[in-house]
Amino acid sequence: MENESNQIHIQIENGRKPKSIKDFLPLSGKNKPDAKTLVKHLVLFLLTFASVSFVSTFLVGKELQTAILWGVMIPYPGETDLMRGILFATLLLSFLTAHEFGHYFAAVFHKIAVSLPYYIPIPLGIGTLGAVIRIKEPIHETNKLFDVGAAGPIAGFIVSIVILFIGFFTLPDVSYLNEFGDHNYVIEYYQQNGEYPEAPELTEGQIAFFFGGTPLYNALSGIFENSPPLWEIMHYPFLLAGWFGLFFTALNLMPVGQLDGGHILYSLIGFKKHRLVARLFFILITIFASFEAVPIIHGFVSDYDSSMYLLSWTIWAGFLFLMFQRAFRRNQNWVAGGVTSSLVLAFGYSTFFASDDGMESSLIWLFWIFFITFFVRVEHPPVIIERELTPTRKVLGWLSMLIFVLCISFNPLSFR
């Protein structure tokens, strides 16, 4: 059994008037950033904007230039590519800013000490790891926890939907794709069949990125004529930024630990029920991580492995055991059940249902099981005052969970 004797857990029953949180913690002046702090956050924003503008040109650009440096051909963006990169950066950071300031203003409203958003530039991928705010004090009441947790993803979701609608309403003719190289096969196929081919025709050395469909994105794209397939949306900055907005919103709404979804679901159903849901969800994403990790392991031990990857699965099982030990705080019943169910379901699907379509998956779920295990944790820490949410908050909470379902893709990025 888990030792929870040190957890403070006060349930406020209906009809009892709860004490103000001011009776628990003295509140001092806060959330008044000085000039130095404002400059620091502004510089991070500008660096992130520049990073996304430049790095994303390799994804959304039209005419990358090349130069020979020390005998190596180096691609670099031209003026047209930079303008498209700046457009994409503007759209993506609009979503990120709405999301983070949703959290920020909710915290300020409740007089909770909070930092301004920290934007994180990185010269890889799309140019950023996103943005975060830092809550500088514990939140001891579920109403406040809910408001801070839900405000960000709801605000970001609205901005993402607006970006997507602009993108869909302004779709160019299918011949537009030839601005990005030879797309004659795609264009001719569409003109003859009224739809796009299921996959691109690739020449040697070409790579196609396949962005995972989400229920909401698929529904929206089905409404508009000549909506491009998901393996072409990098040529449409509004659609690509909107897709990232929906998917990043879903990642934040995962119902675990101290992610936004963890805050929201905890506030809706309480500590014990949330712990059960969070653990089951963690098992689910380890299944998807299996599809990414086992082929990689097999690449290292293929000389000693069987055709069914038995050695690779055994190594993966040992890794899962260590992850579950930490994630489930050494509750051996849950550890044994988690490892067994994850392996059985993943191995069964891989062996009997999965097909080899030549696709290479990203490592996003492998990253997330590390991130959840060591940083955000599976379980949400208990809140001192568990107060029943108002009807409006309950509606917004369950709508947030619906947004998660509509925006998540369990195979978000793969390539061929």
Secondary structure, DSSP 8 states (H G I E B T S, - for coil): ----TT---EE--TT-----GGGTS---S-----HHHHHHHHHHHHHHHHHHHHHTHHHH-S--EEEEETTEEEEE--HHHHHHHHHHHHHHHHHHHHHHHHHHHHHHHTT--B---EEEE-SSTTSEEEEE--B-S---BHHHHHHHHHHHHHHHHHHHHHHHHHHHHT---GGGGGGGS--HHHHHHHHHHSS--SS----TT---EEE---HHHHHHHHHSTT---TTSGGG-HHHHHHHHHHHHHHHHT-SSTTSHHHHHHHHHH-HHHHHHHHHHHHHHHHHHHHHHHHHHHHHHHTTT--TT-HHHHHHHHHHHHHHHHHHTTT-HHHHHHHHHHHHHHHHHHHHHT----S-EE-SHHHHHHHHIIIII-SS----SEE----HHHHHHHHHHHHHHHHH--SS-EEE-
